[in-house]
Amino acid sequence: MAARPSGGSLVLLRHGQSTANAAGLFTGILDPGLSPSGADEAGTAAGLLLTHDLVPDAVFVSPLQRAAQTAAIVAAALNLPATTVGTDWRLNERNYGALTGRHKDDVRAEAGEEQFLAWRRSVDTAPPPLSDEQFAAFQRTALFRGLPALALTRTESLRNVMARIGDFHAERIVPLLAADRTVLVVAHGNSLRAYCAVLEHLDKSAIHRLNLPTGHPLVYQAGGRRYLDAPRAEAAALALTLDGGT
């Protein structure tokens, strides 16, 4: 497992609200763009980074469009060179398998609250897998044609996501933090839940309770973690919790 940052600063940023977030869908490996509100959230996040003297030396982003658009807005607002931003598929959102694209209310009504929460919030329970037809359709998309075969699975538990996030952190982030760099990671609700779990060695109960709202920078430094706009972030996280979580 990874250790918390001991030198530099690590900022985790969930992308701004996507059109699928706004529609209440299990998004996962779907590739929608940002909603207008999501674009505004990305701009606000950039302003917070500037105000708190956390302009990143390096940015890593999921290749999914909603994360890439968020990173692009932040990079433009902070005048970052293009070479600052790198993409890594291991930051992709969790694959919700056969639930992908379905409305959360429909799944809850069909499967019942207990199963719904297990699929959505648990660490080790994976949703039903993609069918052969669904899997083949994702393989044909421009996104997954350009990524390694390992990037597309049939389904994932959060534990699976934690494994790939841990590898990413050790390989790409730890050396930068050891050199006292400021690093921004732009990813997704569940891939960043997994990231927090890896960094903090969270138990299942703590992981279940953790919700990361869109567009709020979360900073890890030697003293622990904090939101740059804690009152608004905590209110947004509470609203997310009351809505069923990330």
C-alpha positions as CSV (number, residue, x, y, z in Angstrom):
1,M,0.0,0.0,0.0
2,A,1.1,3.6,-0.7
3,A,2.1,6.1,2.0
4,R,0.8,9.6,2.4
5,P,2.8,12.3,0.7
6,S,5.9,13.2,2.8
7,G,7.5,15.9,0.6
8,G,5.4,17.5,-2.1
9,S,1.7,18.2,-2.4
10,L,-0.9,15.9,-4.0
11,V,-4.2,17.4,-5.1
12,L,-7.1,15.1,-6.1
13,L,-9.8,16.7,-8.2
14,R,-13.0,14.9,-9.2
15,H,-14.0,16.2,-12.6
16,G,-16.8,18.7,-12.8
17,Q,-20.4,17.5,-13.1
18,S,-20.9,15.5,-16.3
19,T,-24.2,15.3,-18.3
20,A,-24.6,11.7,-17.1
21,N,-24.1,12.8,-13.5
22,A,-26.8,15.3,-14.0
23,A,-29.1,12.6,-15.4
24,G,-28.6,10.2,-12.5
25,L,-26.9,7.4,-14.5
26,F,-24.4,4.8,-13.6
27,T,-21.7,6.4,-15.8
28,G,-18.5,4.3,-15.2
29,I,-16.8,3.8,-18.6
30,L,-19.3,5.8,-20.6
31,D,-17.7,8.9,-22.0
32,P,-20.0,11.9,-21.6
33,G,-18.7,15.5,-21.5
34,L,-19.1,18.1,-18.8
35,S,-22.4,19.9,-18.2
36,P,-22.3,23.7,-18.1
37,S,-22.3,23.5,-14.3
38,G,-19.3,21.1,-14.5
39,A,-17.3,23.5,-16.7
40,D,-18.0,26.2,-14.1
41,E,-16.8,23.9,-11.3
42,A,-13.6,23.3,-13.2
43,G,-12.9,27.0,-13.5
44,T,-13.6,27.5,-9.8
45,A,-11.2,24.7,-8.9
46,A,-8.5,26.4,-10.9
47,G,-9.1,29.6,-9.0
48,L,-8.7,27.8,-5.7
49,L,-5.4,26.2,-6.8
50,L,-4.1,29.6,-7.7
51,T,-5.3,31.3,-4.5
52,H,-3.7,28.6,-2.4
53,D,-0.4,28.6,-4.3
54,L,-0.9,25.1,-5.5
55,V,-0.2,25.6,-9.2
56,P,0.8,22.0,-10.2
57,D,4.2,21.0,-11.6
58,A,2.5,18.0,-13.1
59,V,-1.1,17.0,-14.0
60,F,-2.3,13.4,-14.5
61,V,-5.7,12.8,-15.9
62,S,-8.0,10.0,-16.9
63,P,-8.6,9.7,-20.6
64,L,-12.3,9.9,-20.2
65,Q,-13.7,13.1,-21.7
66,R,-15.2,14.6,-18.5
67,A,-11.9,14.4,-16.7
68,A,-9.9,15.5,-19.8
69,Q,-12.1,18.5,-20.2
70,T,-11.8,19.4,-16.5
71,A,-8.0,19.2,-16.7
72,A,-8.0,21.3,-19.9
73,I,-10.0,24.1,-18.2
74,V,-7.7,24.1,-15.2
75,A,-4.5,24.0,-17.3
76,A,-5.8,26.9,-19.5
77,A,-6.8,29.0,-16.4
78,L,-3.3,28.4,-14.9
79,N,-1.4,28.9,-18.1
80,L,0.2,25.5,-17.8
81,P,2.5,24.2,-20.6
82,A,1.0,21.3,-22.6
83,T,3.8,19.1,-21.4
84,T,2.6,19.4,-17.8
85,V,-0.4,17.2,-18.5
86,G,-0.2,13.4,-18.9
87,T,-2.9,10.8,-19.4
88,D,-3.1,7.4,-17.6
89,W,-5.9,4.9,-18.1
90,R,-5.5,3.6,-14.6
91,L,-7.3,6.7,-13.4
92,N,-10.4,5.7,-15.3
93,E,-13.7,5.5,-13.5
94,R,-14.8,2.1,-12.1
95,N,-16.4,-0.2,-14.7
96,Y,-20.0,-0.7,-13.5
97,G,-20.5,-3.7,-15.9
98,A,-24.0,-4.4,-16.9
99,L,-25.3,-1.4,-14.9
100,T,-23.4,1.0,-17.2
101,G,-25.7,3.7,-18.6
102,R,-28.7,2.6,-16.5
103,H,-30.6,5.0,-14.3
104,K,-29.8,4.6,-10.7
105,D,-33.4,4.8,-9.6
106,D,-34.4,2.0,-12.0
107,V,-31.6,-0.3,-10.6
108,R,-32.6,0.4,-7.0
109,A,-36.3,-0.4,-7.8
110,E,-35.4,-3.5,-9.6
111,A,-32.7,-5.0,-7.4
112,G,-33.7,-3.6,-4.0
113,E,-31.9,-1.2,-1.7
114,E,-29.4,-3.7,-0.2
115,Q,-28.1,-5.1,-3.5
116,F,-28.1,-1.6,-5.0
117,L,-25.9,-0.3,-2.2
118,A,-23.6,-3.3,-2.4
119,W,-23.0,-2.7,-6.1
120,R,-22.6,1.0,-5.6
121,R,-20.7,1.4,-2.4
122,S,-19.0,-1.8,-1.2
123,V,-15.3,-2.6,-1.6
124,D,-15.5,-6.1,-2.8
125,T,-18.8,-6.6,-4.6
126,A,-18.7,-6.1,-8.4
127,P,-21.8,-5.4,-10.5
128,P,-23.0,-8.0,-13.0
129,P,-20.5,-8.1,-16.0
130,L,-21.0,-6.6,-19.4
131,S,-22.6,-9.0,-21.9
132,D,-20.5,-10.1,-24.9
133,E,-22.4,-7.6,-27.0
134,Q,-21.8,-4.7,-24.6
135,F,-18.2,-5.6,-24.2
136,A,-17.7,-5.7,-28.0
137,A,-19.4,-2.4,-28.4
138,F,-17.0,-0.7,-25.9
139,Q,-14.0,-2.4,-27.6
140,R,-15.0,-0.7,-30.8
141,T,-15.1,2.8,-29.3
142,A,-12.4,5.3,-30.2
143,L,-11.5,5.6,-26.5
144,F,-10.8,1.9,-25.9
145,R,-9.3,1.3,-29.3
146,G,-6.5,3.7,-28.2
147,L,-5.9,2.1,-24.8
148,P,-4.3,-1.2,-23.7
149,A,-6.5,-4.2,-23.5
150,L,-6.2,-4.2,-19.7
151,A,-8.1,-0.9,-19.6
152,L,-11.4,-2.6,-20.5
153,T,-12.8,-5.2,-18.1
154,R,-16.2,-6.9,-17.9
155,T,-16.9,-5.3,-14.4
156,E,-14.9,-4.1,-11.4
157,S,-15.2,-4.0,-7.7
158,L,-13.7,-1.0,-5.9
159,R,-10.9,-3.4,-4.7
160,N,-9.9,-3.9,-8.4
161,V,-9.8,-0.1,-8.9
162,M,-7.6,0.2,-5.7
163,A,-5.1,-2.2,-7.2
164,R,-4.6,-0.2,-10.4
165,I,-4.6,3.1,-8.6
166,G,-1.9,1.8,-6.2
167,D,0.3,0.8,-9.1
168,F,-0.2,4.3,-10.7
169,H,0.6,6.1,-7.5
170,A,3.8,4.1,-6.9
171,E,5.0,4.4,-10.5
172,R,4.2,8.0,-11.4
173,I,3.4,10.0,-8.3
174,V,5.8,8.9,-5.5
175,P,8.9,10.0,-7.4
176,L,7.4,13.5,-7.9
177,L,6.4,13.9,-4.3
178,A,9.8,12.8,-3.2
179,A,11.2,15.7,-5.3
180,D,8.8,18.1,-3.5
181,R,6.6,18.7,-6.5
182,T,3.0,19.7,-6.5
183,V,0.9,17.1,-8.5
184,L,-2.7,17.4,-9.6
185,V,-4.7,14.2,-10.4
186,V,-8.0,14.7,-12.2
187,A,-10.2,11.6,-12.1
188,H,-13.5,10.3,-11.0
189,G,-15.7,9.7,-7.9
190,N,-14.7,6.0,-7.5
191,S,-11.2,6.1,-8.8
192,L,-10.5,8.9,-6.3
193,R,-12.3,7.1,-3.5
194,A,-9.9,4.2,-4.3
195,Y,-7.0,6.7,-4.2
196,C,-8.0,8.0,-0.8
197,A,-8.3,4.4,0.5
198,V,-4.9,3.5,-0.8
199,L,-3.2,6.7,0.6
200,E,-4.9,6.4,4.0
201,H,-5.2,2.6,4.4
202,L,-8.9,3.1,5.0
203,D,-11.0,0.2,6.3
204,K,-14.2,-0.9,4.5
205,S,-16.4,1.2,6.8
206,A,-14.5,4.4,6.1
207,I,-14.4,3.7,2.4
208,H,-18.2,3.1,2.4
209,R,-18.7,6.5,4.1
210,L,-16.4,8.5,1.8
211,N,-17.9,10.7,-0.9
212,L,-16.0,13.1,-3.1
213,P,-18.0,15.9,-4.6
214,T,-17.3,17.1,-8.2
215,G,-15.0,20.1,-8.7
216,H,-13.6,20.4,-5.2
217,P,-9.7,20.1,-4.9
218,L,-8.7,17.8,-2.0
219,V,-5.1,18.3,-0.9
220,Y,-2.8,15.7,0.7
221,Q,0.3,17.1,2.4
222,A,2.5,15.9,5.2
223,G,-0.1,17.1,7.8
224,G,-3.0,15.2,6.3
225,R,-5.7,16.1,3.9
226,R,-8.0,19.1,3.5
227,Y,-10.4,20.6,1.0
228,L,-9.4,24.0,-0.3
229,D,-13.0,25.2,0.2
230,A,-13.9,23.1,3.1
231,P,-17.4,24.5,3.9
232,R,-18.7,24.2,0.3
233,A,-17.0,20.8,-0.2
234,E,-18.4,19.3,3.0
235,A,-21.9,20.6,2.1
236,A,-21.6,19.1,-1.3
237,A,-20.3,15.8,0.1
238,L,-23.2,15.6,2.5
239,A,-25.7,16.2,-0.3
240,L,-24.0,13.4,-2.3
241,T,-24.2,11.1,0.7
242,L,-27.9,11.8,1.1
243,D,-28.4,11.0,-2.6
244,G,-26.8,7.6,-2.2
245,G,-23.2,8.4,-2.6
246,T,-20.6,8.5,-5.4
